[in-house]
């Protein structure tokens, strides 16, 4: 079994990181984002709406979501 020092691994990462990041960025910029292929069923839409409304109401009750204007909300997940 071959052994490798951690410093060698770290130096290898530092050497190759710029080229790898450039390749990843060029690949991701040439392709658009992946979109859903199937439409949601009515039951799925209703369930997701109920879940979202419940989580918003819970955040308001716990004071994590505050109205800061007529149409502006502030959500602070750390409180």
mmCIF file of the N, C-alpha and C atoms, coordinates in Angstrom:
data_MODEL
# 
_entry.id   MODEL 
# 
loop_
_atom_site.group_PDB 
_atom_site.id 
_atom_site.type_symbol 
_atom_site.label_atom_id 
_atom_site.label_alt_id 
_atom_site.label_comp_id 
_atom_site.label_asym_id 
_atom_site.label_entity_id 
_atom_site.label_seq_id 
_atom_site.pdbx_PDB_ins_code 
_atom_site.Cartn_x 
_atom_site.Cartn_y 
_atom_site.Cartn_z 
_atom_site.occupancy 
_atom_site.B_iso_or_equiv 
_atom_site.pdbx_formal_charge 
_atom_site.auth_seq_id 
_atom_site.auth_comp_id 
_atom_site.auth_asym_id 
_atom_site.auth_atom_id 
_atom_site.pdbx_PDB_model_num 
ATOM 1   N N  . UNK A 1 1  ? 0.838   -1.174 0.000   1.00 0.00 ? 1  UNK A N  1 
ATOM 2   C CA . UNK A 1 1  ? 0.000   0.000  0.000   1.00 0.00 ? 1  UNK A CA 1 
ATOM 3   C C  . UNK A 1 1  ? 0.883   1.237  0.000   1.00 0.00 ? 1  UNK A C  1 
ATOM 4   N N  . UNK A 1 2  ? 0.518   2.203  -0.813  1.00 0.00 ? 2  UNK A N  1 
ATOM 5   C CA . UNK A 1 2  ? 1.300   3.418  -0.960  1.00 0.00 ? 2  UNK A CA 1 
ATOM 6   C C  . UNK A 1 2  ? 0.873   4.455  0.077   1.00 0.00 ? 2  UNK A C  1 
ATOM 7   N N  . UNK A 1 3  ? 1.829   5.133  0.661   1.00 0.00 ? 3  UNK A N  1 
ATOM 8   C CA . UNK A 1 3  ? 1.493   6.183  1.625   1.00 0.00 ? 3  UNK A CA 1 
ATOM 9   C C  . UNK A 1 3  ? 1.826   7.549  1.019   1.00 0.00 ? 3  UNK A C  1 
ATOM 10  N N  . UNK A 1 4  ? 1.012   8.523  1.353   1.00 0.00 ? 4  UNK A N  1 
ATOM 11  C CA . UNK A 1 4  ? 1.183   9.877  0.839   1.00 0.00 ? 4  UNK A CA 1 
ATOM 12  C C  . UNK A 1 4  ? 1.076   10.829 2.006   1.00 0.00 ? 4  UNK A C  1 
ATOM 13  N N  . UNK A 1 5  ? 1.943   11.833 2.027   1.00 0.00 ? 5  UNK A N  1 
ATOM 14  C CA . UNK A 1 5  ? 1.893   12.819 3.093   1.00 0.00 ? 5  UNK A CA 1 
ATOM 15  C C  . UNK A 1 5  ? 0.786   13.826 2.808   1.00 0.00 ? 5  UNK A C  1 
ATOM 16  N N  . UNK A 1 6  ? 0.178   14.326 3.862   1.00 0.00 ? 6  UNK A N  1 
ATOM 17  C CA . UNK A 1 6  ? -0.915  15.286 3.730   1.00 0.00 ? 6  UNK A CA 1 
ATOM 18  C C  . UNK A 1 6  ? -0.447  16.565 3.059   1.00 0.00 ? 6  UNK A C  1 
ATOM 19  N N  . UNK A 1 7  ? 0.789   16.962 3.299   1.00 0.00 ? 7  UNK A N  1 
ATOM 20  C CA . UNK A 1 7  ? 1.302   18.183 2.668   1.00 0.00 ? 7  UNK A CA 1 
ATOM 21  C C  . UNK A 1 7  ? 1.359   18.036 1.148   1.00 0.00 ? 7  UNK A C  1 
ATOM 22  N N  . UNK A 1 8  ? 1.667   16.839 0.675   1.00 0.00 ? 8  UNK A N  1 
ATOM 23  C CA . UNK A 1 8  ? 1.702   16.585 -0.775  1.00 0.00 ? 8  UNK A CA 1 
ATOM 24  C C  . UNK A 1 8  ? 0.295   16.678 -1.377  1.00 0.00 ? 8  UNK A C  1 
ATOM 25  N N  . UNK A 1 9  ? -0.693  16.162 -0.654  1.00 0.00 ? 9  UNK A N  1 
ATOM 26  C CA . UNK A 1 9  ? -2.081  16.241 -1.118  1.00 0.00 ? 9  UNK A CA 1 
ATOM 27  C C  . UNK A 1 9  ? -2.531  17.700 -1.185  1.00 0.00 ? 9  UNK A C  1 
ATOM 28  N N  . UNK A 1 10 ? -2.215  18.468 -0.140  1.00 0.00 ? 10 UNK A N  1 
ATOM 29  C CA . UNK A 1 10 ? -2.614  19.873 -0.104  1.00 0.00 ? 10 UNK A CA 1 
ATOM 30  C C  . UNK A 1 10 ? -1.945  20.678 -1.211  1.00 0.00 ? 10 UNK A C  1 
ATOM 31  N N  . UNK A 1 11 ? -0.677  20.416 -1.460  1.00 0.00 ? 11 UNK A N  1 
ATOM 32  C CA . UNK A 1 11 ? 0.004   21.139 -2.532  1.00 0.00 ? 11 UNK A CA 1 
ATOM 33  C C  . UNK A 1 11 ? -0.562  20.765 -3.897  1.00 0.00 ? 11 UNK A C  1 
ATOM 34  N N  . UNK A 1 12 ? -0.923  19.501 -4.062  1.00 0.00 ? 12 UNK A N  1 
ATOM 35  C CA . UNK A 1 12 ? -1.538  19.057 -5.306  1.00 0.00 ? 12 UNK A CA 1 
ATOM 36  C C  . UNK A 1 12 ? -2.882  19.759 -5.522  1.00 0.00 ? 12 UNK A C  1 
ATOM 37  N N  . UNK A 1 13 ? -3.651  19.905 -4.469  1.00 0.00 ? 13 UNK A N  1 
ATOM 38  C CA . UNK A 1 13 ? -4.935  20.601 -4.564  1.00 0.00 ? 13 UNK A CA 1 
ATOM 39  C C  . UNK A 1 13 ? -4.710  22.062 -4.944  1.00 0.00 ? 13 UNK A C  1 
ATOM 40  N N  . UNK A 1 14 ? -3.761  22.711 -4.301  1.00 0.00 ? 14 UNK A N  1 
ATOM 41  C CA . UNK A 1 14 ? -3.491  24.123 -4.591  1.00 0.00 ? 14 UNK A CA 1 
ATOM 42  C C  . UNK A 1 14 ? -3.028  24.322 -6.030  1.00 0.00 ? 14 UNK A C  1 
ATOM 43  N N  . UNK A 1 15 ? -2.265  23.383 -6.548  1.00 0.00 ? 15 UNK A N  1 
ATOM 44  C CA . UNK A 1 15 ? -1.780  23.493 -7.927  1.00 0.00 ? 15 UNK A CA 1 
ATOM 45  C C  . UNK A 1 15 ? -2.913  23.324 -8.936  1.00 0.00 ? 15 UNK A C  1 
ATOM 46  N N  . UNK A 1 16 ? -3.804  22.393 -8.681  1.00 0.00 ? 16 UNK A N  1 
ATOM 47  C CA . UNK A 1 16 ? -4.827  22.046 -9.663  1.00 0.00 ? 16 UNK A CA 1 
ATOM 48  C C  . UNK A 1 16 ? -6.142  22.805 -9.512  1.00 0.00 ? 16 UNK A C  1 
ATOM 49  N N  . UNK A 1 17 ? -6.358  23.473 -8.390  1.00 0.00 ? 17 UNK A N  1 
ATOM 50  C CA . UNK A 1 17 ? -7.639  24.135 -8.138  1.00 0.00 ? 17 UNK A CA 1 
ATOM 51  C C  . UNK A 1 17 ? -8.008  25.161 -9.207  1.00 0.00 ? 17 UNK A C  1 
ATOM 52  N N  . UNK A 1 18 ? -7.109  26.059 -9.636  1.00 0.00 ? 18 UNK A N  1 
ATOM 53  C CA . UNK A 1 18 ? -7.524  27.054 -10.636 1.00 0.00 ? 18 UNK A CA 1 
ATOM 54  C C  . UNK A 1 18 ? -7.992  26.439 -11.951 1.00 0.00 ? 18 UNK A C  1 
ATOM 55  N N  . UNK A 1 19 ? -7.286  25.438 -12.445 1.00 0.00 ? 19 UNK A N  1 
ATOM 56  C CA . UNK A 1 19 ? -7.689  24.841 -13.720 1.00 0.00 ? 19 UNK A CA 1 
ATOM 57  C C  . UNK A 1 19 ? -8.994  24.058 -13.580 1.00 0.00 ? 19 UNK A C  1 
ATOM 58  N N  . UNK A 1 20 ? -9.173  23.382 -12.463 1.00 0.00 ? 20 UNK A N  1 
ATOM 59  C CA . UNK A 1 20 ? -10.402 22.628 -12.253 1.00 0.00 ? 20 UNK A CA 1 
ATOM 60  C C  . UNK A 1 20 ? -11.594 23.574 -12.126 1.00 0.00 ? 20 UNK A C  1 
ATOM 61  N N  . UNK A 1 21 ? -11.431 24.652 -11.368 1.00 0.00 ? 21 UNK A N  1 
ATOM 62  C CA . UNK A 1 21 ? -12.515 25.627 -11.230 1.00 0.00 ? 21 UNK A CA 1 
ATOM 63  C C  . UNK A 1 21 ? -12.852 26.261 -12.568 1.00 0.00 ? 21 UNK A C  1 
ATOM 64  N N  . UNK A 1 22 ? -11.837 26.558 -13.375 1.00 0.00 ? 22 UNK A N  1 
ATOM 65  C CA . UNK A 1 22 ? -12.084 27.145 -14.695 1.00 0.00 ? 22 UNK A CA 1 
ATOM 66  C C  . UNK A 1 22 ? -12.876 26.181 -15.572 1.00 0.00 ? 22 UNK A C  1 
ATOM 67  N N  . UNK A 1 23 ? -12.512 24.907 -15.538 1.00 0.00 ? 23 UNK A N  1 
ATOM 68  C CA . UNK A 1 23 ? -13.253 23.913 -16.316 1.00 0.00 ? 23 UNK A CA 1 
ATOM 69  C C  . UNK A 1 23 ? -14.696 23.777 -15.856 1.00 0.00 ? 23 UNK A C  1 
ATOM 70  N N  . UNK A 1 24 ? -14.895 23.744 -14.547 1.00 0.00 ? 24 UNK A N  1 
ATOM 71  C CA . UNK A 1 24 ? -16.251 23.638 -14.017 1.00 0.00 ? 24 UNK A CA 1 
ATOM 72  C C  . UNK A 1 24 ? -17.094 24.849 -14.388 1.00 0.00 ? 24 UNK A C  1 
ATOM 73  N N  . UNK A 1 25 ? -16.507 26.033 -14.274 1.00 0.00 ? 25 UNK A N  1 
ATOM 74  C CA . UNK A 1 25 ? -17.251 27.251 -14.602 1.00 0.00 ? 25 UNK A CA 1 
ATOM 75  C C  . UNK A 1 25 ? -17.576 27.321 -16.082 1.00 0.00 ? 25 UNK A C  1 
ATOM 76  N N  . UNK A 1 26 ? -16.660 26.905 -16.938 1.00 0.00 ? 26 UNK A N  1 
ATOM 77  C CA . UNK A 1 26 ? -16.942 26.952 -18.369 1.00 0.00 ? 26 UNK A CA 1 
ATOM 78  C C  . UNK A 1 26 ? -18.015 25.937 -18.738 1.00 0.00 ? 26 UNK A C  1 
ATOM 79  N N  . UNK A 1 27 ? -18.031 24.781 -18.098 1.00 0.00 ? 27 UNK A N  1 
ATOM 80  C CA . UNK A 1 27 ? -19.055 23.783 -18.372 1.00 0.00 ? 27 UNK A CA 1 
ATOM 81  C C  . UNK A 1 27 ? -20.420 24.237 -17.898 1.00 0.00 ? 27 UNK A C  1 
ATOM 82  N N  . UNK A 1 28 ? -20.473 24.838 -16.705 1.00 0.00 ? 28 UNK A N  1 
ATOM 83  C CA . UNK A 1 28 ? -21.767 25.228 -16.152 1.00 0.00 ? 28 UNK A CA 1 
ATOM 84  C C  . UNK A 1 28 ? -22.333 26.442 -16.867 1.00 0.00 ? 28 UNK A C  1 
ATOM 85  N N  . UNK A 1 29 ? -21.478 27.331 -17.393 1.00 0.00 ? 29 UNK A N  1 
ATOM 86  C CA . UNK A 1 29 ? -21.994 28.515 -18.066 1.00 0.00 ? 29 UNK A CA 1 
ATOM 87  C C  . UNK A 1 29 ? -22.516 28.192 -19.458 1.00 0.00 ? 29 UNK A C  1 
ATOM 88  N N  . UNK A 1 30 ? -22.041 27.124 -20.067 1.00 0.00 ? 30 UNK A N  1 
ATOM 89  C CA . UNK A 1 30 ? -22.495 26.792 -21.408 1.00 0.00 ? 30 UNK A CA 1 
ATOM 90  C C  . UNK A 1 30 ? -23.832 26.060 -21.395 1.00 0.00 ? 30 UNK A C  1 
ATOM 91  N N  . UNK A 1 31 ? -24.205 25.469 -20.265 1.00 0.00 ? 31 UNK A N  1 
ATOM 92  C CA . UNK A 1 31 ? -25.469 24.745 -20.152 1.00 0.00 ? 31 UNK A CA 1 
ATOM 93  C C  . UNK A 1 31 ? -26.448 25.545 -19.306 1.00 0.00 ? 31 UNK A C  1 
ATOM 94  N N  . UNK A 1 32 ? -27.706 25.564 -19.743 1.00 0.00 ? 32 UNK A N  1 
ATOM 95  C CA . UNK A 1 32 ? -28.707 26.227 -18.930 1.00 0.00 ? 32 UNK A CA 1 
ATOM 96  C C  . UNK A 1 32 ? -29.070 25.317 -17.758 1.00 0.00 ? 32 UNK A C  1 
ATOM 97  N N  . UNK A 1 33 ? -29.781 25.858 -16.819 1.00 0.00 ? 33 UNK A N  1 
ATOM 98  C CA . UNK A 1 33 ? -30.133 25.058 -15.647 1.00 0.00 ? 33 UNK A CA 1 
ATOM 99  C C  . UNK A 1 33 ? -31.117 23.969 -16.037 1.00 0.00 ? 33 UNK A C  1 
ATOM 100 N N  . UNK A 1 34 ? -31.135 22.914 -15.258 1.00 0.00 ? 34 UNK A N  1 
ATOM 101 C CA . UNK A 1 34 ? -32.018 21.788 -15.532 1.00 0.00 ? 34 UNK A CA 1 
ATOM 102 C C  . UNK A 1 34 ? -33.417 22.135 -15.022 1.00 0.00 ? 34 UNK A C  1 
ATOM 103 N N  . UNK A 1 35 ? -34.385 22.021 -15.886 1.00 0.00 ? 35 UNK A N  1 
ATOM 104 C CA . UNK A 1 35 ? -35.760 22.334 -15.516 1.00 0.00 ? 35 UNK A CA 1 
ATOM 105 C C  . UNK A 1 35 ? -36.543 21.049 -15.293 1.00 0.00 ? 35 UNK A C  1 
ATOM 106 N N  . UNK A 1 36 ? -37.648 21.171 -14.567 1.00 0.00 ? 36 UNK A N  1 
ATOM 107 C CA . UNK A 1 36 ? -38.509 20.019 -14.324 1.00 0.00 ? 36 UNK A CA 1 
ATOM 108 C C  . UNK A 1 36 ? -39.082 19.519 -15.641 1.00 0.00 ? 36 UNK A C  1 
ATOM 109 N N  . UNK A 1 37 ? -39.152 18.232 -15.802 1.00 0.00 ? 37 UNK A N  1 
ATOM 110 C CA . UNK A 1 37 ? -39.708 17.636 -17.018 1.00 0.00 ? 37 UNK A CA 1 
ATOM 111 C C  . UNK A 1 37 ? -41.207 17.399 -16.882 1.00 0.00 ? 37 UNK A C  1 
ATOM 112 N N  . UNK A 1 38 ? -41.650 17.034 -15.715 1.00 0.00 ? 38 UNK A N  1 
ATOM 113 C CA . UNK A 1 38 ? -43.066 16.730 -15.560 1.00 0.00 ? 38 UNK A CA 1 
ATOM 114 C C  . UNK A 1 38 ? -43.755 17.853 -14.789 1.00 0.00 ? 38 UNK A C  1 
ATOM 115 N N  . UNK A 1 39 ? -45.004 18.074 -15.096 1.00 0.00 ? 39 UNK A N  1 
ATOM 116 C CA . UNK A 1 39 ? -45.761 19.070 -14.355 1.00 0.00 ? 39 UNK A CA 1 
ATOM 117 C C  . UNK A 1 39 ? -46.261 18.446 -13.064 1.00 0.00 ? 39 UNK A C  1 
ATOM 118 N N  . UNK A 1 40 ? -46.488 19.292 -12.072 1.00 0.00 ? 40 UNK A N  1 
ATOM 119 C CA . UNK A 1 40 ? -46.957 18.789 -10.784 1.00 0.00 ? 40 UNK A CA 1 
ATOM 120 C C  . UNK A 1 40 ? -48.450 18.479 -10.847 1.00 0.00 ? 40 UNK A C  1 
ATOM 121 N N  . UNK A 1 41 ? -48.843 17.457 -10.132 1.00 0.00 ? 41 UNK A N  1 
ATOM 122 C CA . UNK A 1 41 ? -50.265 17.115 -10.065 1.00 0.00 ? 41 UNK A CA 1 
ATOM 123 C C  . UNK A 1 41 ? -50.964 18.123 -9.160  1.00 0.00 ? 41 UNK A C  1 
ATOM 124 N N  . UNK A 1 42 ? -52.284 18.161 -9.236  1.00 0.00 ? 42 UNK A N  1 
ATOM 125 C CA . UNK A 1 42 ? -53.054 19.089 -8.420  1.00 0.00 ? 42 UNK A CA 1 
ATOM 126 C C  . UNK A 1 42 ? -52.836 18.812 -6.935  1.00 0.00 ? 42 UNK A C  1 
ATOM 127 N N  . UNK A 1 43 ? -52.815 17.539 -6.554  1.00 0.00 ? 43 UNK A N  1 
ATOM 128 C CA . UNK A 1 43 ? -52.584 17.181 -5.152  1.00 0.00 ? 43 UNK A CA 1 
ATOM 129 C C  . UNK A 1 43 ? -51.217 17.651 -4.671  1.00 0.00 ? 43 UNK A C  1 
ATOM 130 N N  . UNK A 1 44 ? -50.210 17.506 -5.526  1.00 0.00 ? 44 UNK A N  1 
ATOM 131 C CA . UNK A 1 44 ? -48.864 17.932 -5.157  1.00 0.00 ? 44 UNK A CA 1 
ATOM 132 C C  . UNK A 1 44 ? -48.810 19.446 -4.992  1.00 0.00 ? 44 UNK A C  1 
ATOM 133 N N  . UNK A 1 45 ? -49.477 20.186 -5.880  1.00 0.00 ? 45 UNK A N  1 
ATOM 134 C CA . UNK A 1 45 ? -49.513 21.649 -5.781  1.00 0.00 ? 45 UNK A CA 1 
ATOM 135 C C  . UNK A 1 45 ? -50.181 22.084 -4.488  1.00 0.00 ? 45 UNK A C  1 
ATOM 136 N N  . UNK A 1 46 ? -51.301 21.456 -4.167  1.00 0.00 ? 46 UNK A N  1 
ATOM 137 C CA . UNK A 1 46 ? -52.035 21.802 -2.940  1.00 0.00 ? 46 UNK A CA 1 
ATOM 138 C C  . UNK A 1 46 ? -51.185 21.487 -1.709  1.00 0.00 ? 46 UNK A C  1 
ATOM 139 N N  . UNK A 1 47 ? -50.547 20.336 -1.692  1.00 0.00 ? 47 UNK A N  1 
ATOM 140 C CA . UNK A 1 47 ? -49.720 19.941 -0.539  1.00 0.00 ? 47 UNK A CA 1 
ATOM 141 C C  . UNK A 1 47 ? -48.555 20.908 -0.351  1.00 0.00 ? 47 UNK A C  1 
ATOM 142 N N  . UNK A 1 48 ? -47.871 21.276 -1.441  1.00 0.00 ? 48 UNK A N  1 
ATOM 143 C CA . UNK A 1 48 ? -46.746 22.207 -1.327  1.00 0.00 ? 48 UNK A CA 1 
ATOM 144 C C  . UNK A 1 48 ? -47.202 23.586 -0.863  1.00 0.00 ? 48 UNK A C  1 
ATOM 145 N N  . UNK A 1 49 ? -48.377 24.025 -1.326  1.00 0.00 ? 49 UNK A N  1 
ATOM 146 C CA . UNK A 1 49 ? -48.912 25.311 -0.894  1.00 0.00 ? 49 UNK A CA 1 
ATOM 147 C C  . UNK A 1 49 ? -49.220 25.287 0.589   1.00 0.00 ? 49 UNK A C  1 
ATOM 148 N N  . UNK A 1 50 ? -49.839 24.223 1.077   1.00 0.00 ? 50 UNK A N  1 
ATOM 149 C CA . UNK A 1 50 ? -50.162 24.110 2.508   1.00 0.00 ? 50 UNK A CA 1 
ATOM 150 C C  . UNK A 1 50 ? -48.905 24.064 3.361   1.00 0.00 ? 50 UNK A C  1 
ATOM 151 N N  . UNK A 1 51 ? -47.908 23.337 2.915   1.00 0.00 ? 51 UNK A N  1 
ATOM 152 C CA . UNK A 1 51 ? -46.643 23.254 3.662   1.00 0.00 ? 51 UNK A CA 1 
ATOM 153 C C  . UNK A 1 51 ? -45.988 24.626 3.745   1.00 0.00 ? 51 UNK A C  1 
ATOM 154 N N  . UNK A 1 52 ? -45.974 25.348 2.626   1.00 0.00 ? 52 UNK A N  1 
ATOM 155 C CA . UNK A 1 52 ? -45.355 26.667 2.601   1.00 0.00 ? 52 UNK A CA 1 
ATOM 156 C C  . UNK A 1 52 ? -46.096 27.645 3.494   1.00 0.00 ? 52 UNK A C  1 
ATOM 157 N N  . UNK A 1 53 ? -47.425 27.646 3.411   1.00 0.00 ? 53 UNK A N  1 
ATOM 158 C CA . UNK A 1 53 ? -48.216 28.542 4.259   1.00 0.00 ? 53 UNK A CA 1 
ATOM 159 C C  . UNK A 1 53 ? -47.998 28.235 5.735   1.00 0.00 ? 53 UNK A C  1 
ATOM 160 N N  . UNK A 1 54 ? -47.951 26.959 6.084   1.00 0.00 ? 54 UNK A N  1 
ATOM 161 C CA . UNK A 1 54 ? -47.745 26.576 7.489   1.00 0.00 ? 54 UNK A CA 1 
ATOM 162 C C  . UNK A 1 54 ? -46.373 27.010 7.986   1.00 0.00 ? 54 UNK A C  1 
ATOM 163 N N  . UNK A 1 55 ? -45.346 26.862 7.148   1.00 0.00 ? 55 UNK A N  1 
ATOM 164 C CA . UNK A 1 55 ? -44.006 27.262 7.591   1.00 0.00 ? 55 UNK A CA 1 
ATOM 165 C C  . UNK A 1 55 ? -43.908 28.778 7.731   1.00 0.00 ? 55 UNK A C  1 
ATOM 166 N N  . UNK A 1 56 ? -44.603 29.528 6.882   1.00 0.00 ? 56 UNK A N  1 
ATOM 167 C CA . UNK A 1 56 ? -44.610 30.993 7.000   1.00 0.00 ? 56 UNK A CA 1 
ATOM 168 C C  . UNK A 1 56 ? -45.329 31.415 8.271   1.00 0.00 ? 56 UNK A C  1 
ATOM 169 N N  . UNK A 1 57 ? -46.479 30.817 8.536   1.00 0.00 ? 57 UNK A N  1 
ATOM 170 C CA . UNK A 1 57 ? -47.215 31.154 9.756   1.00 0.00 ? 57 UNK A CA 1 
ATOM 171 C C  . UNK A 1 57 ? -46.406 30.818 11.008  1.00 0.00 ? 57 UNK A C  1 
ATOM 172 N N  . UNK A 1 58 ? -45.713 29.691 11.002  1.00 0.00 ? 58 UNK A N  1 
ATOM 173 C CA . UNK A 1 58 ? -44.872 29.320 12.149  1.00 0.00 ? 58 UNK A CA 1 
ATOM 174 C C  . UNK A 1 58 ? -43.754 30.331 12.341  1.00 0.00 ? 58 UNK A C  1 
ATOM 175 N N  . UNK A 1 59 ? -43.137 30.758 11.245  1.00 0.00 ? 59 UNK A N  1 
ATOM 176 C CA . UNK A 1 59 ? -42.062 31.747 11.341  1.00 0.00 ? 59 UNK A CA 1 
ATOM 177 C C  . UNK A 1 59 ? -42.588 33.072 11.878  1.00 0.00 ? 59 UNK A C  1 
ATOM 178 N N  . UNK A 1 60 ? -43.793 33.463 11.478  1.00 0.00 ? 60 UNK A N  1 
ATOM 179 C CA . UNK A 1 60 ? -44.390 34.697 12.004  1.00 0.00 ? 60 UNK A CA 1 
ATOM 180 C C  . UNK A 1 60 ? -44.666 34.565 13.496  1.00 0.00 ? 60 UNK A C  1 
ATOM 181 N N  . UNK A 1 61 ? -45.217 33.412 13.919  1.00 0.00 ? 61 UNK A N  1 
ATOM 182 C CA . UNK A 1 61 ? -45.512 33.196 15.338  1.00 0.00 ? 61 UNK A CA 1 
ATOM 183 C C  . UNK A 1 61 ? -44.254 33.234 16.184  1.00 0.00 ? 61 UNK A C  1 
ATOM 184 N N  . UNK A 1 62 ? -43.167 32.633 15.667  1.00 0.00 ? 62 UNK A N  1 
ATOM 185 C CA . UNK A 1 62 ? -41.913 32.565 16.417  1.00 0.00 ? 62 UNK A CA 1 
ATOM 186 C C  . UNK A 1 62 ? -41.120 33.858 16.330  1.00 0.00 ? 62 UNK A C  1 
ATOM 187 N N  . UNK A 1 63 ? -41.576 34.815 15.540  1.00 0.00 ? 63 UNK A N  1 
ATOM 188 C CA . UNK A 1 63 ? -40.888 36.097 15.420  1.00 0.00 ? 63 UNK A CA 1 
ATOM 189 C C  . UNK A 1 63 ? -39.709 36.077 14.474  1.00 0.00 ? 63 UNK A C  1 
ATOM 190 N N  . UNK A 1 64 ? -39.616 35.043 13.657  1.00 0.00 ? 64 UNK A N  1 
ATOM 191 C CA . UNK A 1 64 ? -38.514 34.962 12.715  1.00 0.00 ? 64 UNK A CA 1 
ATOM 192 C C  . UNK A 1 64 ? -38.796 35.748 11.442  1.00 0.00 ? 64 UNK A C  1 
ATOM 193 N N  . UNK A 1 65 ? -40.065 35.998 11.159  1.00 0.00 ? 65 UNK A N  1 
ATOM 194 C CA . UNK A 1 65 ? -40.445 36.742 9.972   1.00 0.00 ? 65 UNK A CA 1 
ATOM 195 C C  . UNK A 1 65 ? -41.153 38.011 10.420  1.00 0.00 ? 65 UNK A C  1 
ATOM 196 N N  . UNK A 1 66 ? -40.681 39.150 9.918   1.00 0.00 ? 66 UNK A N  1 
ATOM 197 C CA . UNK A 1 66 ? -41.239 40.428 10.327  1.00 0.00 ? 66 UNK A CA 1 
ATOM 198 C C  . UNK A 1 66 ? -41.591 41.234 9.091   1.00 0.00 ? 66 UNK A C  1 
ATOM 199 N N  . UNK A 1 67 ? -42.699 41.961 9.176   1.00 0.00 ? 67 UNK A N  1 
ATOM 200 C CA . UNK A 1 67 ? -43.084 42.860 8.106   1.00 0.00 ? 67 UNK A CA 1 
ATOM 201 C C  . UNK A 1 67 ? -42.311 44.165 8.305   1.00 0.00 ? 67 UNK A C  1 
ATOM 202 N N  . UNK A 1 68 ? -41.531 44.565 7.321   1.00 0.00 ? 68 UNK A N  1 
ATOM 203 C CA . UNK A 1 68 ? -40.754 45.805 7.436   1.00 0.00 ? 68 UNK A CA 1 
ATOM 204 C C  . UNK A 1 68 ? -41.282 46.872 6.490   1.00 0.00 ? 68 UNK A C  1 
ATOM 205 N N  . UNK A 1 69 ? -42.340 46.556 5.798   1.00 0.00 ? 69 UNK A N  1 
ATOM 206 C CA . UNK A 1 69 ? -42.978 47.501 4.894   1.00 0.00 ? 69 UNK A CA 1 
ATOM 207 C C  . UNK A 1 69 ? -44.293 46.905 4.436   1.00 0.00 ? 69 UNK A C  1 
ATOM 208 N N  . UNK A 1 70 ? -44.986 47.648 3.562   1.00 0.00 ? 70 UNK A N  1 
ATOM 209 C CA . UNK A 1 70 ? -46.279 47.162 3.097   1.00 0.00 ? 70 UNK A CA 1 
ATOM 210 C C  . UNK A 1 70 ? -46.139 45.839 2.348   1.00 0.00 ? 70 UNK A C  1 
ATOM 211 N N  . UNK A 1 71 ? -45.100 45.730 1.525   1.00 0.00 ? 71 UNK A N  1 
ATOM 212 C CA . UNK A 1 71 ? -44.903 44.519 0.730   1.00 0.00 ? 71 UNK A CA 1 
ATOM 213 C C  . UNK A 1 71 ? -43.539 43.883 0.960   1.00 0.00 ? 71 UNK A C  1 
ATOM 214 N N  . UNK A 1 72 ? -42.872 44.241 2.054   1.00 0.00 ? 72 UNK A N  1 
ATOM 215 C CA . UNK A 1 72 ? -41.525 43.732 2.331   1.00 0.00 ? 72 UNK A CA 1 
ATOM 216 C C  . UNK A 1 72 ? -41.515 42.957 3.635   1.00 0.00 ? 72 UNK A C  1 
ATOM 217 N N  . UNK A 1 73 ? -40.882 41.789 3.606   1.00 0.00 ? 73 UNK A N  1 
ATOM 218 C CA . UNK A 1 73 ? -40.737 40.963 4.792   1.00 0.00 ? 73 UNK A CA 1 
ATOM 219 C C  . UNK A 1 73 ? -39.263 40.716 5.063   1.00 0.00 ? 73 UNK A C  1 
ATOM 220 N N  . UNK A 1 74 ? -38.952 40.516 6.328   1.00 0.00 ? 74 UNK A N  1 
ATOM 221 C CA . UNK A 1 74 ? -37.591 40.161 6.726   1.00 0.00 ? 74 UNK A CA 1 
ATOM 222 C C  . UNK A 1 74 ? -37.647 38.826 7.427   1.00 0.00 ? 74 UNK A C  1 
ATOM 223 N N  . UNK A 1 75 ? -36.838 37.871 6.968   1.00 0.00 ? 75 UNK A N  1 
ATOM 224 C CA . UNK A 1 75 ? -36.799 36.549 7.586   1.00 0.00 ? 75 UNK A CA 1 
ATOM 225 C C  . UNK A 1 75 ? -35.427 36.353 8.200   1.00 0.00 ? 75 UNK A C  1 
ATOM 226 N N  . UNK A 1 76 ? -35.392 36.102 9.494   1.00 0.00 ? 76 UNK A N  1 
ATOM 227 C CA . UNK A 1 76 ? -34.133 35.878 10.196  1.00 0.00 ? 76 UNK A CA 1 
ATOM 228 C C  . UNK A 1 76 ? -34.143 34.468 10.791  1.00 0.00 ? 76 UNK A C  1 
ATOM 229 N N  . UNK A 1 77 ? -33.473 33.520 10.160  1.00 0.00 ? 77 UNK A N  1 
ATOM 230 C CA . UNK A 1 77 ? -33.513 32.149 10.657  1.00 0.00 ? 77 UNK A CA 1 
ATOM 231 C C  . UNK A 1 77 ? -32.690 31.919 11.914  1.00 0.00 ? 77 UNK A C  1 
ATOM 232 N N  . UNK A 1 78 ? -31.888 32.894 12.346  1.00 0.00 ? 78 UNK A N  1 
ATOM 233 C CA . UNK A 1 78 ? -31.016 32.688 13.505  1.00 0.00 ? 78 UNK A CA 1 
ATOM 234 C C  . UNK A 1 78 ? -31.725 32.888 14.826  1.00 0.00 ? 78 UNK A C  1 
ATOM 235 N N  . UNK A 1 79 ? -32.835 33.597 14.835  1.00 0.00 ? 79 UNK A N  1 
ATOM 236 C CA . UNK A 1 79 ? -33.524 33.868 16.119  1.00 0.00 ? 79 UNK A CA 1 
ATOM 237 C C  . UNK A 1 79 ? -34.166 32.644 16.678  1.00 0.00 ? 79 UNK A C  1 
# 
